[in-house]
C-alpha cells in the first residue's frame, strides 16, 4: 500500500532488498549483462522459454476483465476536477520533461497546491 499510495520513487537497492527485482546491476555493467543473457537464452530450444513464459503469464497476469476494470477506474479518476487541476500543475512544473520534477516525482506530488 505504501508503494502504491505514496507515489515515491525507490532506488534499486531497496527494490532488490524488498524482492521487487531479482538483482540490481550498475548501469555501467547493464549492457554487457543483457547481451550475455540474451545470447544465452537465444541458444535454448525455443519450446522451453515459450512454455515457461506462457506458464508465468497464466499464473501472474490479471484476467482481462480486471484490466478493463482498472482502466475504467483510472479514466474515471483522471476526469475529476481535482485530478485535472493537479495534472495541470504538474505539467506546468515540468512533468513529462527531463527536468527535476521527473527525477523527484514522489516528493513533487506531495508539494502540489491543488
C-alpha distances in whole Angstrom, upper triangle without the diagonal:
4,5,5,6,8,10,11,14,14,17,19,19,16,15,18,17,14,15,14,18,21,22,23,26,28,29,32,32,30,33,35,32,31,35,36,33,34,38,37,35,38,40,39,40,38,38,35,33,33,33,30,28,29,27,24,24,25,22,19,19,18,21,23,22,19,19,21,19,16,19,20,17,17,21,21,18,20,23,22,25,22,20,24,24,21,22,26,25,23,26,28,27,27,24,25,28,28,28,26,23,22,22,20,18,14,17,19,17,16,20,21,23,23
4,6,5,6,8,9,11,11,15,17,17,14,13,17,16,13,15,14,17,20,22,21,25,26,27,31,31,29,32,34,31,31,35,35,33,34,38,37,36,38,41,39,41,40,39,37,34,35,34,31,29,31,30,26,26,27,25,21,22,21,24,26,26,22,22,24,22,19,21,23,20,19,22,22,19,21,24,23,25,22,20,23,24,20,21,25,24,21,25,27,25,25,22,24,26,26,25,23,21,20,19,17,15,12,14,16,14,14,18,19,22,22
4,6,6,6,7,8,9,12,14,15,12,11,14,14,11,13,11,14,18,19,18,22,23,24,27,27,25,28,31,28,27,31,32,30,31,34,34,32,35,38,36,38,36,36,34,31,32,32,29,27,28,27,24,23,25,23,19,20,19,23,24,24,20,20,22,21,17,19,22,19,17,21,22,19,20,23,23,25,22,20,23,23,20,20,24,23,20,23,25,23,23,20,21,23,23,23,21,18,17,17,15,13,10,13,15,14,14,18,19,22,22
4,6,6,8,10,11,15,17,18,15,14,17,18,14,16,13,16,20,21,21,24,25,26,29,29,27,30,32,30,28,32,33,31,31,35,35,33,35,38,37,38,36,36,34,31,31,31,29,26,27,27,23,22,24,22,18,18,17,20,21,21,17,17,19,17,14,16,18,15,14,17,18,15,16,20,19,22,19,17,20,21,18,18,21,21,19,21,24,22,22,19,20,23,23,23,21,19,17,18,16,13,11,14,15,13,14,18,18,21,20
4,6,8,11,13,17,19,20,17,16,20,20,17,19,16,20,23,24,24,27,28,28,32,32,30,33,35,33,32,35,37,34,35,39,39,37,39,42,41,42,40,40,38,35,35,35,32,30,31,30,27,26,27,25,22,21,20,23,24,23,19,19,21,19,15,17,18,15,14,17,17,14,15,19,18,20,17,15,18,19,16,17,20,19,17,20,23,21,22,19,20,23,24,23,21,18,18,18,16,13,10,12,14,11,11,15,15,18,17
4,5,9,11,15,17,18,15,15,19,19,16,19,16,19,23,23,22,25,26,26,30,31,29,31,34,32,31,35,36,34,35,39,38,37,39,42,41,43,41,41,39,36,36,37,34,31,33,32,29,28,30,28,24,24,23,26,27,26,23,22,24,22,18,20,21,18,17,20,20,17,17,21,20,21,17,16,19,19,15,16,20,18,16,19,21,19,20,17,19,21,22,21,18,16,15,15,13,10,7,9,11,9,9,13,13,16,17
4,7,9,13,16,18,15,14,18,19,17,18,15,18,22,22,21,23,24,24,27,28,26,28,31,29,28,32,34,32,32,36,36,35,37,40,39,41,39,39,37,34,34,35,32,29,31,31,27,26,28,27,23,22,22,25,25,25,22,20,22,21,17,18,20,18,15,18,19,16,16,19,19,20,17,15,17,18,14,14,17,16,14,17,19,17,17,14,16,18,18,18,16,13,12,12,10,8,5,8,10,8,9,12,13,16,16
4,6,10,13,15,12,12,16,16,15,17,15,17,20,20,18,21,21,21,25,26,24,27,30,28,27,31,32,31,31,35,35,34,36,39,39,41,39,39,37,34,35,36,33,30,32,32,28,27,30,28,24,24,24,27,28,28,25,23,25,24,21,22,24,21,19,22,23,19,19,23,22,23,20,18,20,20,16,17,20,18,15,18,20,17,17,15,17,18,18,17,14,12,12,11,8,7,4,7,9,9,9,13,14,18,19
4,7,10,12,10,10,14,15,14,15,13,14,18,17,15,17,17,18,21,22,20,23,26,24,24,27,29,27,28,32,32,31,33,36,36,38,37,37,35,32,33,34,31,28,31,31,27,26,29,27,24,24,24,28,28,29,26,24,26,26,22,23,25,23,20,23,25,22,21,25,25,26,23,20,22,22,19,18,21,19,16,18,21,18,17,15,16,17,16,15,13,12,10,9,7,7,6,9,11,11,12,15,17,20,21
4,7,8,6,7,10,11,10,12,10,12,15,14,12,15,15,16,20,20,19,22,24,22,22,26,27,25,27,30,30,29,32,35,34,37,35,36,33,30,31,32,29,27,29,29,25,26,28,26,23,23,24,28,29,30,26,25,28,27,23,24,27,25,23,26,27,24,24,28,28,29,26,24,26,26,22,22,25,23,20,22,24,21,20,18,19,20,18,18,16,15,13,11,10,11,9,12,14,15,16,18,20,24,25
4,6,6,6,9,10,11,12,11,11,14,12,9,12,12,13,16,17,16,19,21,19,20,23,24,23,25,28,28,28,30,33,33,35,34,35,33,29,31,32,29,27,30,30,26,26,29,27,24,25,26,30,31,32,29,27,30,30,26,27,30,28,26,29,31,28,27,31,31,32,30,27,29,29,25,25,27,26,22,24,26,23,22,20,20,20,18,18,16,16,14,12,12,13,12,14,17,18,19,21,23,27,28
4,5,5,6,8,10,10,9,8,10,8,6,8,9,11,14,14,13,17,18,16,17,20,21,20,22,25,25,24,27,29,29,32,31,32,30,26,28,29,26,24,27,27,23,24,27,26,23,24,25,29,30,32,29,27,30,30,27,28,31,30,27,30,32,30,29,33,34,35,32,29,31,32,28,27,30,29,25,27,29,26,24,22,22,22,20,21,19,19,17,14,15,16,16,18,20,21,22,24,26,30,31
4,5,5,6,9,10,10,9,11,8,6,9,10,13,16,15,15,19,20,18,19,22,22,21,24,27,26,26,29,31,31,34,33,34,31,28,30,31,27,26,29,29,25,26,29,27,24,26,27,31,33,34,31,30,33,33,29,31,34,32,30,33,35,32,32,36,36,37,34,32,34,34,30,30,33,31,28,30,32,29,27,25,25,25,23,23,22,22,20,17,17,18,18,19,22,23,23,26,28,32,33
4,5,5,6,8,8,9,11,10,9,13,14,16,19,19,18,22,23,21,21,25,25,24,26,29,28,28,31,33,32,35,34,35,32,29,31,31,28,26,29,28,24,26,28,26,23,24,26,29,31,32,29,28,31,30,27,29,31,29,27,31,32,30,30,33,33,35,32,29,32,32,28,28,31,30,26,29,31,28,27,25,25,26,24,24,22,21,19,17,16,17,16,17,20,21,21,24,26,30,31
4,6,5,6,5,6,9,9,8,12,14,15,19,18,16,20,21,19,19,23,23,21,23,26,25,25,28,30,29,32,31,31,28,25,27,28,24,23,25,25,21,22,24,22,19,21,22,26,27,29,26,24,28,28,24,26,29,27,25,29,30,28,28,32,32,34,31,28,31,31,28,27,30,29,26,28,30,28,26,24,24,25,23,24,22,21,19,17,17,17,16,18,21,21,22,25,26,30,31
4,5,5,6,5,6,6,6,10,12,15,18,16,15,19,20,17,17,21,21,19,21,24,23,23,26,28,27,30,29,30,27,24,26,27,23,22,25,24,20,22,24,22,20,22,24,27,29,31,28,27,30,30,27,29,32,30,28,32,34,31,31,35,36,37,35,32,34,35,32,31,34,33,29,31,34,31,29,27,27,27,25,26,25,25,22,20,20,21,19,22,24,25,25,28,30,34,34
4,6,8,8,9,9,9,13,15,18,21,19,19,22,23,20,21,25,24,22,25,28,26,26,29,31,30,33,32,33,29,27,29,29,25,25,27,26,22,24,26,24,21,24,25,29,31,33,29,28,32,31,28,30,33,31,30,33,35,32,33,37,37,38,36,33,36,36,33,32,35,34,31,33,35,32,31,29,29,30,28,28,26,26,24,22,21,22,20,22,25,25,25,28,30,34,35
4,6,8,10,11,12,15,18,20,23,22,21,24,25,22,22,26,26,24,26,29,27,27,30,32,30,33,32,32,29,26,28,28,24,23,26,24,21,22,24,21,19,21,22,26,28,29,26,25,29,28,25,27,30,28,27,30,32,29,30,34,34,36,33,31,33,34,31,30,34,32,29,32,34,31,30,28,28,29,28,28,26,25,23,22,21,21,19,21,24,24,24,27,29,32,33
4,5,6,9,11,14,17,19,22,21,19,22,23,20,20,24,23,21,23,26,24,23,27,28,27,29,28,28,25,23,24,24,21,20,22,21,17,19,21,18,16,18,20,24,26,28,24,24,28,27,24,26,30,28,27,30,32,30,31,34,35,37,34,32,34,35,32,31,35,34,31,33,35,33,32,29,28,30,28,29,28,27,25,23,23,22,21,23,26,25,26,29,31,34,35
4,7,9,10,14,16,18,21,20,18,21,22,19,19,22,22,20,21,25,24,22,26,28,26,29,27,27,25,22,23,23,20,18,21,20,16,17,20,17,14,16,18,22,23,25,22,21,25,24,21,23,26,25,23,27,29,27,27,31,31,34,31,28,31,32,29,28,31,31,27,29,32,30,28,25,25,26,25,26,25,24,21,20,20,20,18,21,23,23,24,27,28,32,32
4,6,7,10,14,15,18,16,14,17,18,15,15,19,19,16,18,21,20,19,22,24,23,26,25,25,23,20,21,22,18,17,20,19,16,17,20,18,15,17,19,23,25,27,24,23,26,27,24,25,28,27,26,29,31,29,29,33,34,36,34,31,33,34,31,30,33,32,29,30,33,31,29,26,25,26,25,26,25,25,22,20,21,21,20,23,25,25,26,29,30,34,34
4,7,10,14,16,18,16,14,17,17,14,14,17,17,14,17,20,18,17,21,22,21,24,24,24,21,18,21,21,17,17,20,19,16,18,20,18,16,19,21,25,27,29,26,25,29,29,27,28,32,31,29,32,34,33,33,37,38,40,38,34,37,38,35,33,36,36,32,34,37,34,32,30,28,29,28,29,28,28,25,23,24,24,24,26,29,28,30,33,34,38,38
4,6,10,12,15,12,11,15,15,11,12,16,15,14,16,19,18,18,21,23,22,25,25,26,23,20,23,24,20,19,23,22,19,21,24,22,20,22,24,28,30,32,29,28,31,32,29,30,34,33,31,34,36,34,34,38,39,41,38,35,37,38,35,33,36,36,32,33,36,33,31,29,28,28,26,28,27,27,24,22,23,24,23,26,28,28,30,32,34,37,38
4,7,9,12,10,9,13,14,11,12,16,16,15,17,20,20,20,23,25,25,28,27,29,26,23,25,26,23,22,25,25,22,23,26,25,22,24,26,30,31,33,31,29,32,33,29,30,34,33,31,33,36,34,33,37,38,39,37,34,36,36,33,32,34,33,30,31,33,31,28,26,25,26,23,24,24,24,21,19,20,21,21,23,25,26,28,30,32,35,36
4,6,8,7,6,10,10,8,10,13,14,13,16,18,18,19,21,23,24,27,27,29,26,23,26,27,24,23,27,27,23,25,28,27,25,26,29,32,33,36,33,31,34,35,32,32,36,35,33,35,38,36,35,39,40,41,39,36,37,38,35,33,36,35,31,32,34,31,29,27,26,26,23,24,24,25,22,19,21,23,23,25,27,28,30,32,33,37,38
4,5,5,6,10,11,10,12,15,15,16,18,20,20,21,24,26,27,30,30,32,29,26,29,31,27,26,30,30,27,28,32,31,28,29,31,35,36,38,35,33,36,37,34,34,38,37,34,37,39,37,36,39,40,42,39,36,37,38,34,33,35,34,30,31,33,30,27,26,25,24,21,23,22,23,21,18,20,22,23,25,26,28,29,31,33,36,38
4,5,5,8,10,10,11,13,15,16,17,19,20,21,23,25,27,30,29,32,29,26,28,31,28,26,30,30,27,28,32,31,28,29,31,35,35,38,35,32,35,37,33,33,37,36,33,35,38,36,34,38,39,40,38,35,36,36,33,31,33,32,29,29,31,28,25,24,23,22,18,20,20,22,19,17,19,21,23,24,25,27,29,30,32,36,37
4,6,7,8,10,12,13,14,16,17,19,20,22,23,25,27,30,30,33,30,27,30,32,30,28,32,33,30,31,34,34,31,32,35,38,38,41,39,36,39,40,37,37,40,40,37,39,42,40,38,42,43,44,42,39,39,40,37,35,36,35,32,32,34,31,28,27,25,24,21,23,23,25,22,20,22,24,26,28,29,31,32,34,35,39,40
4,6,6,6,9,10,11,12,14,16,17,18,20,22,24,27,27,30,27,24,27,29,27,26,29,30,27,29,32,32,29,30,33,36,37,40,38,35,38,40,36,36,40,40,37,39,42,40,39,42,44,45,43,40,41,41,38,36,38,38,34,34,36,34,31,29,27,27,23,26,26,27,24,22,25,26,27,29,31,32,34,36,37,41,42
4,6,5,6,8,10,11,12,14,15,16,18,20,22,25,25,27,25,22,24,26,24,23,26,27,24,25,29,29,26,27,30,33,33,36,34,32,35,36,33,33,37,36,34,36,39,37,36,39,41,42,40,37,38,39,36,34,36,35,32,32,34,32,29,27,25,24,22,24,24,26,22,20,23,24,26,28,29,30,32,34,35,39,40
4,5,5,6,9,10,10,12,14,15,16,19,21,24,23,26,24,21,24,26,24,23,26,28,25,26,30,30,28,28,31,34,34,37,35,33,35,37,34,34,38,38,35,37,40,38,37,40,42,44,42,39,39,40,37,35,37,37,33,32,35,33,30,28,26,25,22,25,26,27,24,22,25,26,28,30,31,33,35,36,37,41,42
4,6,5,6,9,10,11,12,14,15,17,19,23,23,26,24,21,24,26,24,23,27,28,26,27,31,31,29,30,33,36,36,39,38,35,38,40,37,37,41,41,38,40,43,42,40,44,46,47,45,42,43,44,41,38,40,40,36,36,39,36,33,32,29,29,26,29,29,31,27,26,28,30,31,33,34,36,38,39,41,44,45
4,5,5,6,9,10,11,12,14,16,17,21,21,23,21,19,21,24,21,20,24,25,23,24,28,27,26,27,30,33,34,37,35,33,36,37,35,35,39,39,36,38,41,40,39,42,44,46,44,41,42,43,40,38,40,40,36,36,38,36,33,31,29,29,26,29,29,30,27,25,28,29,30,32,33,34,37,38,40,43,44
4,6,5,6,9,10,10,12,14,16,19,19,21,19,16,19,21,19,18,22,23,21,22,25,25,23,24,27,30,31,34,32,30,33,35,32,32,36,36,34,36,39,38,37,40,42,44,42,39,40,41,38,36,38,38,34,34,37,35,32,30,27,27,25,28,29,29,26,25,27,28,29,32,33,33,36,38,39,42,43
4,5,5,6,9,10,10,13,15,18,18,21,19,17,19,22,21,20,23,25,23,24,27,28,26,27,30,33,33,36,35,32,35,38,35,35,38,39,37,38,42,41,39,43,45,47,45,42,42,44,41,38,41,41,37,37,39,38,34,32,30,29,27,30,31,32,29,27,30,31,32,35,36,37,39,41,42,45,46
4,6,5,6,9,10,11,13,17,17,20,18,16,19,22,20,19,23,24,23,24,28,28,27,28,31,34,34,38,36,34,37,39,37,37,41,41,39,41,44,43,42,45,47,49,48,44,45,47,44,41,43,44,40,40,42,40,37,35,33,33,30,33,34,35,31,30,32,33,34,37,38,39,41,43,44,48,48
4,5,5,6,8,10,11,15,15,17,15,13,16,18,16,16,20,21,19,21,24,24,23,24,28,30,31,34,33,31,34,36,34,34,38,38,36,38,41,40,40,43,45,47,46,42,43,45,42,39,42,42,39,38,41,40,37,34,32,32,30,33,33,34,30,29,31,32,33,36,37,37,39,42,42,46,46
4,5,5,6,9,10,13,13,16,14,12,14,17,16,15,18,20,19,20,23,24,23,23,27,29,30,33,32,30,33,35,33,33,37,37,35,37,40,40,39,42,44,46,45,42,42,44,42,39,41,42,38,38,41,39,36,34,31,31,30,33,34,34,30,29,32,32,33,36,37,38,40,42,43,46,46
4,6,5,7,9,12,13,16,15,13,16,19,18,17,21,22,21,23,26,27,26,27,30,32,33,37,36,33,36,39,37,36,40,41,39,41,44,43,42,46,48,50,49,45,46,48,45,43,45,45,42,41,44,43,39,37,34,34,33,36,37,37,34,33,36,36,37,40,41,41,44,46,46,50,50
4,5,5,7,11,12,15,13,12,15,17,16,16,19,21,20,22,25,25,25,26,30,32,33,36,35,33,36,39,37,37,41,41,39,41,45,44,43,47,49,51,50,46,47,49,46,44,46,47,43,43,46,44,41,39,36,36,35,38,38,39,35,34,36,37,37,40,42,42,44,46,47,51,51
4,5,5,9,9,12,10,8,11,13,12,13,16,17,17,18,21,22,22,23,26,28,29,33,32,30,33,35,34,34,37,38,37,39,42,41,41,44,46,49,48,44,45,47,44,42,45,45,42,41,45,43,40,37,35,35,34,37,38,38,34,33,36,36,36,39,40,40,43,45,46,49,49
4,6,8,8,11,11,9,12,15,14,14,17,19,19,20,23,24,24,24,28,30,30,34,33,31,34,37,35,35,39,40,38,40,43,43,42,45,47,50,49,45,46,48,46,43,46,46,43,42,45,44,41,38,35,36,35,38,39,39,36,35,38,37,38,42,42,42,45,47,47,51,51
4,7,8,11,11,10,13,15,15,16,19,20,20,22,24,26,26,27,31,32,33,37,36,34,37,40,38,38,42,43,41,43,46,46,45,48,51,53,52,49,50,52,49,47,49,50,46,46,49,48,45,42,39,40,38,41,42,43,39,38,41,41,41,45,45,46,48,50,51,54,54
4,6,8,7,8,10,12,12,13,16,17,18,20,21,23,23,24,28,30,31,34,34,32,35,38,36,37,40,41,40,42,45,45,45,47,50,52,52,48,49,51,49,46,49,50,46,46,49,48,45,42,39,40,39,42,43,43,39,39,41,40,41,44,45,45,48,50,50,54,53
4,6,6,8,9,11,12,13,15,16,18,19,21,23,24,24,28,29,30,34,34,32,35,38,37,37,40,42,41,42,45,46,45,48,51,53,53,49,50,53,50,48,50,52,48,48,51,50,47,44,41,42,41,45,46,45,41,41,43,43,43,47,48,47,50,52,52,56,55
4,5,6,6,9,10,11,12,14,16,17,18,21,21,22,25,26,27,30,31,29,32,34,34,34,37,38,37,39,42,42,42,45,47,50,50,46,47,50,47,45,48,49,45,45,48,48,45,42,39,40,39,43,44,43,39,39,41,41,41,45,45,45,47,50,50,53,52
4,6,5,6,8,10,10,12,14,15,16,18,20,20,24,24,25,29,29,28,31,33,33,33,36,38,37,39,42,42,42,45,47,50,50,46,47,50,48,45,48,50,46,46,50,49,46,43,40,42,41,44,45,44,41,41,43,41,42,45,46,45,48,51,50,54,53
4,5,5,6,9,10,11,12,14,15,17,18,19,23,24,26,29,29,28,31,33,32,33,36,37,37,39,41,41,42,45,47,50,49,45,47,49,47,45,48,49,45,45,49,48,45,42,39,41,40,43,44,43,39,39,41,40,40,44,45,44,46,49,49,52,52
4,5,5,6,8,10,10,12,14,16,16,17,21,22,23,27,26,25,28,30,29,30,33,34,33,35,38,38,38,41,43,46,46,42,43,46,43,41,44,45,42,42,45,44,41,38,36,37,36,39,40,39,36,35,37,36,36,40,41,40,43,45,45,49,48
4,6,5,6,9,10,11,12,15,15,16,19,20,21,24,25,23,26,28,28,28,31,33,32,34,37,37,37,40,42,45,45,41,42,45,43,40,43,45,41,41,45,44,41,38,35,37,37,40,41,40,36,36,38,37,37,41,41,40,43,46,45,49,48
4,5,5,6,9,10,10,13,14,15,18,19,21,24,24,23,26,28,28,29,32,33,33,35,37,38,38,41,43,46,46,42,44,46,44,42,45,46,43,43,47,46,43,40,38,40,39,42,43,42,38,38,39,38,38,42,43,41,44,47,47,50,49
4,5,5,6,9,10,11,12,14,17,19,20,24,23,22,26,28,27,28,31,32,31,34,36,36,37,40,42,45,44,40,42,45,42,40,43,44,41,41,45,44,41,38,36,38,37,40,40,39,36,35,37,35,35,39,40,39,41,44,44,47,47
4,5,5,6,9,10,10,11,15,16,18,21,21,19,22,25,24,24,28,29,28,30,33,33,33,36,38,41,41,37,39,41,39,37,40,41,38,38,41,41,38,35,32,34,34,37,37,36,32,33,34,33,33,36,37,36,38,41,41,44,43
4,6,5,6,9,10,10,13,14,16,19,19,18,21,23,23,24,27,28,28,30,32,33,33,36,38,41,41,37,39,42,40,37,41,42,39,39,43,42,40,36,34,36,36,39,40,38,35,35,36,34,34,38,39,37,40,43,42,45,44
4,5,5,6,9,10,13,14,16,19,19,19,22,24,23,25,27,28,28,31,33,33,34,37,39,42,41,38,40,43,40,38,42,43,40,40,44,43,41,38,36,38,38,40,40,39,36,36,37,35,34,38,39,38,40,43,43,46,45
4,5,5,6,8,12,13,16,19,18,17,21,22,21,23,26,26,26,28,31,31,32,34,36,39,39,35,37,40,37,35,39,40,37,37,41,40,38,34,33,35,35,37,37,35,32,32,33,31,31,34,36,34,36,39,39,43,41
4,5,5,5,9,10,12,15,15,14,17,19,18,19,22,23,23,25,28,28,29,32,34,37,36,33,35,37,35,33,37,38,35,35,39,38,36,33,31,33,33,36,36,34,31,31,32,30,30,34,35,33,35,38,38,41,39
4,6,6,9,9,12,15,14,15,18,19,19,21,23,24,24,27,29,29,30,33,35,38,38,34,36,39,37,35,39,40,37,38,42,41,39,36,34,36,37,39,39,37,34,35,35,33,33,36,37,35,37,40,40,43,41
4,6,8,10,13,15,14,15,18,19,19,21,23,24,24,27,28,29,30,33,34,38,37,34,36,39,36,35,39,40,37,38,41,40,39,35,34,36,36,38,38,36,33,34,34,32,31,35,36,34,36,39,39,42,40
4,7,9,12,14,13,13,16,17,16,18,21,21,21,24,26,26,27,30,31,35,34,30,33,35,33,31,35,36,33,34,38,37,35,31,30,33,33,35,35,33,30,30,30,28,27,31,32,30,32,35,35,38,37
4,6,9,11,10,9,13,14,13,15,18,18,18,21,23,23,24,27,29,32,32,28,30,33,31,29,33,34,31,32,36,35,33,30,28,31,32,34,34,32,28,29,30,27,27,30,31,29,31,34,34,37,35
4,6,8,6,7,10,11,10,12,15,15,16,18,20,21,22,25,26,30,29,26,28,31,29,28,31,33,30,31,35,34,33,29,28,31,32,34,34,32,29,30,30,27,26,30,31,28,30,33,32,35,33
4,5,5,7,9,10,11,13,15,16,17,19,20,21,23,25,27,30,30,28,29,33,31,29,33,35,32,33,37,37,35,32,30,34,35,37,37,34,32,33,33,30,29,33,33,31,33,36,35,37,35
4,5,5,6,9,10,11,12,14,15,16,18,20,21,23,25,29,29,26,27,31,30,28,31,33,31,31,35,35,34,30,29,32,34,36,36,33,31,32,33,30,29,33,33,30,33,36,34,36,34
4,5,5,6,9,10,11,12,14,15,16,18,20,21,23,27,28,25,27,30,29,27,31,33,31,32,35,36,35,31,30,33,35,37,37,34,32,34,34,30,30,33,33,30,32,35,33,35,33
4,5,5,6,9,10,11,12,14,15,16,18,20,22,25,26,23,25,28,27,25,29,31,29,30,33,33,32,29,28,31,33,34,34,31,29,31,31,27,26,30,30,27,29,32,31,33,30
4,5,5,6,9,10,11,12,14,15,17,19,21,24,24,21,23,26,25,23,26,28,26,27,30,31,29,26,25,28,30,31,32,29,26,28,28,25,25,28,28,25,28,31,29,31,29
4,5,5,6,9,10,10,12,14,15,17,19,23,23,20,22,25,24,23,26,28,26,27,30,31,30,26,25,29,31,32,33,30,28,30,30,27,26,30,29,26,29,31,29,31,29
4,5,5,6,9,10,11,12,14,16,17,21,22,19,21,24,23,22,25,27,26,27,30,31,30,26,26,30,32,33,33,30,28,30,30,26,25,28,28,25,27,30,28,30,27
4,5,5,6,9,10,10,12,14,16,20,20,17,19,22,21,19,23,24,23,24,27,27,27,23,23,26,28,29,29,26,24,26,26,22,22,25,25,22,24,27,25,27,24
4,5,5,6,9,10,11,13,15,18,19,16,17,20,19,18,21,23,21,22,25,26,25,22,21,25,27,28,29,25,23,26,26,22,22,25,24,22,24,27,24,26,24
4,5,5,6,9,10,11,13,17,18,15,16,20,20,18,21,23,22,23,26,27,27,23,23,27,29,30,31,27,26,28,28,24,24,27,26,23,25,27,25,26,23
4,5,5,6,9,10,11,15,15,13,15,18,17,17,20,22,21,22,25,26,26,22,22,26,28,29,29,26,24,27,26,22,21,24,23,20,22,25,22,24,21
4,5,5,6,9,10,14,14,11,13,16,15,14,17,19,18,18,22,22,22,19,19,22,25,25,26,22,21,23,23,19,19,21,20,17,20,22,20,21,19
4,5,5,6,9,12,14,11,11,15,15,13,16,19,18,18,21,23,22,19,19,23,25,26,27,23,22,25,25,21,21,24,22,19,22,24,21,22,19
4,6,5,7,11,12,10,11,15,15,14,17,19,19,20,23,24,24,21,22,25,28,28,29,25,24,27,26,22,22,24,23,20,22,23,21,21,18
4,5,6,9,9,7,9,12,12,12,15,16,16,17,20,21,22,19,19,23,26,26,26,22,21,24,23,19,18,21,19,16,18,20,17,18,15
4,5,8,9,5,6,10,10,9,11,14,13,14,17,18,19,16,16,20,23,23,23,20,19,22,21,18,18,20,18,15,17,19,16,17,14
4,6,8,7,6,10,11,10,12,15,15,16,18,20,21,18,19,22,26,26,26,23,22,26,25,21,21,23,21,18,20,21,18,18,15
4,6,5,6,9,10,11,12,14,15,17,18,20,21,19,21,24,27,26,26,23,23,26,24,21,21,22,20,17,19,19,16,16,12
4,5,5,6,9,10,11,12,14,15,17,18,20,18,20,23,26,26,26,22,23,26,24,21,21,22,19,16,18,18,14,14,10
4,5,5,6,9,10,11,12,14,15,16,19,17,19,22,25,24,23,20,21,23,21,18,18,18,16,13,14,15,11,10,7
4,5,5,6,9,10,10,12,14,15,17,14,16,19,22,22,21,17,18,21,19,16,16,17,15,12,14,14,11,12,8
4,6,5,6,9,10,11,12,14,15,14,15,18,22,21,21,18,18,22,20,17,18,19,16,14,16,16,12,13,9
4,5,5,6,9,10,11,12,14,13,16,18,21,20,20,17,18,21,20,17,17,17,14,12,14,13,10,9,6
4,5,5,6,9,10,10,12,11,14,16,19,18,17,14,15,18,16,13,13,14,11,9,11,10,7,8,6
4,5,5,6,9,10,11,9,11,14,17,16,16,13,13,17,16,12,14,15,12,10,13,13,10,11,9
4,5,5,6,9,10,9,12,14,17,16,17,13,15,18,17,15,16,17,13,12,15,14,10,11,10
4,5,5,6,9,9,12,14,16,15,14,11,13,16,15,13,14,14,10,10,12,10,7,8,8
4,5,5,6,5,9,11,13,12,12,8,10,13,12,9,11,12,8,8,11,10,8,10,10
4,5,5,5,7,9,12,11,12,9,10,14,14,12,14,15,11,12,15,14,12,13,13
4,6,7,10,10,13,12,12,10,12,15,15,14,16,16,12,13,16,13,11,12,13
4,6,10,9,11,9,9,7,10,12,12,11,13,13,9,11,13,11,10,12,13
4,6,6,8,6,8,6,7,10,11,10,14,14,10,12,15,14,13,15,16
4,5,8,8,9,6,6,10,10,8,12,13,10,11,14,14,12,15,15
4,7,8,10,9,7,10,12,10,14,16,13,14,17,17,16,19,19
4,5,9,8,7,10,12,12,15,16,14,15,19,18,17,20,21
4,7,8,6,8,11,11,15,16,14,16,19,19,19,22,23
4,6,6,7,9,10,14,14,12,15,17,16,17,19,21
4,5,5,6,8,11,11,9,13,15,14,15,18,20
4,5,5,5,9,9,6,9,12,11,12,15,16
4,5,5,9,10,9,11,13,14,14,17,19
4,6,9,10,9,12,14,14,16,19,21
4,6,6,6,9,11,11,13,17,18
4,6,5,6,9,10,11,15,16
4,5,5,7,9,11,14,15
4,5,5,7,9,13,15
4,5,5,7,10,12
4,5,6,9,10
4,6,9,10
4,6,9
4,6
4
